């Protein structure tokens, strides 16, 4: 157990700086893709945070989409549109549909 902890904290400074760099680079990207998807920018930020949190918790792979990228924005547009068709316009079900899909 001690070896595991030492191995994981060996590069703590580099890991923290890498995480901050990725997080700061993700903010404008998440806002831009929220506009592409037709949702509010805050929704894009929440989605990016949730995707990052889930990927960090369960581990990612090099080829895995783990952020607000072009591939996700294209899917988000259709999800929000399909969700909005399900109910009244004031209910805004597209966002709930998108949130459930991200989780």
C-alpha positions as CSV (number, residue, x, y, z in Angstrom):
1,X,0.0,0.0,0.0
2,X,2.8,2.4,0.8
3,X,4.5,1.7,-2.5
4,X,1.2,2.4,-4.3
5,X,0.9,5.8,-2.5
6,X,4.5,6.7,-3.2
7,X,4.2,5.8,-6.9
8,X,1.0,7.9,-7.3
9,X,2.4,11.0,-5.5
10,X,5.8,10.9,-7.1
11,X,4.8,13.4,-9.8
12,X,2.1,15.3,-7.9
13,X,3.3,18.7,-9.0
14,X,3.4,17.7,-12.7
15,X,-0.1,16.0,-12.4
16,X,-1.6,19.1,-10.8
17,X,-0.1,21.5,-13.4
18,X,-1.3,19.2,-16.2
19,X,-4.8,19.1,-14.8
20,X,-4.9,22.9,-14.5
21,X,-3.7,23.3,-18.0
22,X,-6.3,21.0,-19.4
23,X,-9.1,22.5,-17.3
24,X,-8.2,26.0,-18.5
25,X,-8.0,24.9,-22.1
26,X,-11.4,23.2,-21.8
27,X,-13.3,26.3,-20.7
28,X,-13.4,28.1,-24.0
29,X,-13.9,24.9,-25.9
30,X,-16.9,23.9,-23.7
31,X,-18.5,27.3,-24.2
32,X,-18.0,27.2,-28.0
33,X,-19.4,23.7,-28.3
34,X,-22.4,24.7,-26.2
35,X,-23.2,27.3,-28.8
36,X,-22.8,24.7,-31.5
37,X,-25.2,22.4,-29.7
38,X,-27.7,25.1,-29.1
39,X,-27.6,25.2,-25.3
40,X,-26.5,27.8,-22.8
41,X,-22.7,28.1,-22.2
42,X,-23.2,27.1,-18.5
43,X,-24.6,23.8,-19.7
44,X,-21.5,23.2,-21.7
45,X,-19.3,23.9,-18.7
46,X,-21.3,21.5,-16.5
47,X,-21.2,18.8,-19.2
48,X,-17.4,19.2,-19.6
49,X,-17.0,19.0,-15.8
50,X,-19.2,15.9,-15.6
51,X,-17.4,14.1,-18.5
52,X,-14.0,15.0,-17.0
53,X,-15.1,13.8,-13.5
54,X,-16.5,10.5,-14.8
55,X,-13.4,9.9,-16.9
56,X,-11.1,10.6,-14.0
57,X,-13.1,8.3,-11.7
58,X,-13.3,5.3,-14.0
59,X,-10.1,5.9,-16.0
60,X,-9.8,6.9,-19.6
61,X,-8.1,5.5,-22.7
62,X,-5.9,7.3,-25.3
63,X,-8.6,7.1,-28.0
64,X,-11.5,8.0,-25.7
65,X,-13.5,11.2,-26.1
66,X,-13.4,12.8,-22.6
67,X,-14.3,16.4,-23.2
68,X,-16.5,18.7,-25.1
69,X,-15.2,18.0,-28.6
70,X,-16.6,18.3,-32.1
71,X,-17.9,14.7,-32.0
72,X,-19.9,15.3,-28.9
73,X,-21.2,18.7,-30.1
74,X,-22.8,17.0,-33.2
75,X,-24.5,14.4,-30.9
76,X,-25.6,17.1,-28.5
77,X,-27.5,19.0,-31.1
78,X,-29.7,16.0,-32.0
79,X,-30.1,15.0,-28.3
80,X,-31.3,18.5,-27.3
81,X,-33.6,18.7,-30.4
82,X,-35.1,15.2,-29.7
83,X,-35.6,16.0,-26.0
84,X,-37.3,19.3,-26.8
85,X,-39.8,17.4,-29.1
86,X,-40.9,15.2,-26.1
87,X,-42.6,17.9,-24.1
88,X,-43.8,21.5,-24.0
89,X,-41.3,24.1,-25.0
90,X,-41.3,25.7,-21.5
91,X,-40.2,22.4,-20.0
92,X,-36.9,22.4,-21.9
93,X,-36.7,18.6,-21.7
94,X,-33.7,18.6,-24.1
95,X,-31.3,19.7,-21.4
96,X,-32.5,17.0,-19.1
97,X,-32.2,14.5,-21.9
98,X,-28.6,15.7,-22.5
99,X,-27.7,15.6,-18.8
100,X,-29.0,12.0,-18.5
101,X,-27.0,11.0,-21.6
102,X,-23.8,12.5,-20.3
103,X,-24.1,10.7,-17.0
